[in-house]
């Protein structure tokens, strides 16, 4: 009898690794180990990379950081921040994809939804996704967040993988998602994330593309010959996109769908500021305005209001004091919030500017979300800030100049600069673009008095640093504003001060017309003092027009009439002008007498700038008389005084006098030193082509020839 067949087997004890129990086994069986199952479940979640342009330096910086942390045995963590649409995700993806062969353990990706309508994704939800991607069955994902994080770190401790955490909201959201082991994690965010630096994070901030790189990106998006055929139009187009990759891509995509359309069509569409953001949109797809909306919607209420009000700021760049004026209260912390959100670019110590497209977005939000009276009040506060600050600077540089009123709120925030003439001039020069923008905006915005008053406050800057084009533009607008107000006194000031600027520009006939028009207005209103002041100005115009006799006659009348009307300072300036005519006529003795009288009166009047000008002229007259020691004393005093005022043009004239003195004493090396410094100052003051500068160049050329130089 045949024995009974067994059709089962037994397995007992602890089993490590895979095991198979079977009653009967037939051929064709393949058994895979657990390692093979894990390999099959490796996640490769990164989205595809897109073309990036001109980001080689950023890629190299990221790779240097990774190599360094690898050598040190640490995981790699980087945070890429920047304005919405600047290409943060594209840069991170390009770098992480390049690491695939080095990190074969997989790729994890999560959109953290910082700008999602439903709010940021919770770290616990992301951990659950990551654990399932790493092979943990859904039923075995721990319920507690801390346990999920611990399991995640355990599973990634020996696994060489890369992780992209896209659009992060905060460092606290990111921290539980950092893998264990020596993995690489990249975080992208519209916010700067200094909190991650304690975790060894390398922060990379992305700026917009350069014009050349943006043109290259546009050509790649179009993929035809239009950029090559229309290079100037292509450059104009990317400049209107302000180097923002998203804007360039959207503009390119719209053109790519219309292959017969020239680039000039899109340039025209983007040239109107009010319509630019609307033009940079593809319906149902990429949209620059929508990208900026997401950043705006994530702001706290106070920062959002400051963002809107700064969109009204007349100039491109502003300081913290101007921002506080716009807001009506201290804006320091809110500026930091906007900077951290990459909606403001820091340009220096407490100075900021918008990216061009962000500025348009902020202005649009002000139009949409700020009531008209609040917008008007903010604009007036900003205008008052600049007027009050410029007036303060004017008083420090030229205390005798301001004789007309200033209509600004005395409580307005003013700029904080040191109480010195040089610091005040530096502030005026730095803020000149903003001051000019306020002058041009004041009349249309409903406060024309600010236009002429601010132009008047800029007199010390224009006189000393010779910004002639701005001088002309400011006084032209100021004159229109004064005439609109029916303010004769203000109109006359704009005519006389503006006429001096026209003299500097070489428009001598135009200057004379302005001075004579002011004289007629003063006469018509019975203003003897105002009319007497125009004598000086008319004399200057006639002197420049080659009529020294007529100029001297007008100066002599001014020197007599002005003190009689109570203006001894203006009378002294007339004596200074008489001295200049006498010296030009070859009468150094007469010139010295008038210059000495002018110098003394101007010092008594508390006008050190013009007193120094008189000392320079006196030194030159004494030099003409052969009184070298006295000339040196006067010229040296003038030089020291003018250097302290940062008055480059007049400093150059004093140096020129000292150079001629050194030549008279047979000191060519010293003369060359003074001449060269003077020439640099003429150039810095925009007067490189003036008669003085040309004379200095001639003397340098002569003295630089060895044969012309006597032994010292």
ABEGO torsion letter per residue (X at the ends): XBBBBBABBBBBEBBBEBBBBBABBBBGBBBBBAAAAAAAABBBABBBBBBBBGAAAAAAAAAAAAAAAAAAGBBBBBBBBEBBGAGAAAAAAAAAAAAAAABAAEBBBBBAGAABAAEBBBAAAAAAAAAAAAGBBAAABBABAAAAAAAAAAAAAABBBBBBBBGBABAAAAAAABBBEABBBBBBBABBBAAAAAAGBBBBBBBBBBAAAAAAAAAAAAGBAAAAABAAAAAAAAAAAGGBAAAAAAAAAAAAABAABBAAAAAAAAABAAAAAAABBBBGBBBAAAAAAAAAAABBAAAAAAAAAAAABABABBBAAAAAAAAGBBAAAAAAAAAAAGABBBAEBGBBBBBAAAAAAAAAAAAAABBAAAAAAAAAAAAAAAAAAAAAAAAAABAAABABBBBBBAABBBBBBBBBAAAAAAAAAAAAAAAAAAAAAAAAAGBAAAAAAAAAAAAAAAAAAGBAAAAAAAAAAAAAAAAAAGBAAAAAAAAAAAAAAAAAAGBAAAAAAAAAAAAAAAAAAGBAAAAAAAAAAAAAAAAAAGBAAAAAAAAAAAAAAAAAAGBAAAAAAAAAAAAAAAAAAGBAAAAAAAAAAAAAAAAAAGBAAAAAAAAAAAAAAAAAAGBAAAAAAAAAAAAAAAAAAGBAAAAAAAAAAAAAAAAAAGBAAAAAAAAAAAAAAAAAAGAAABAAAAAAAAAAAAAABAAABBBX
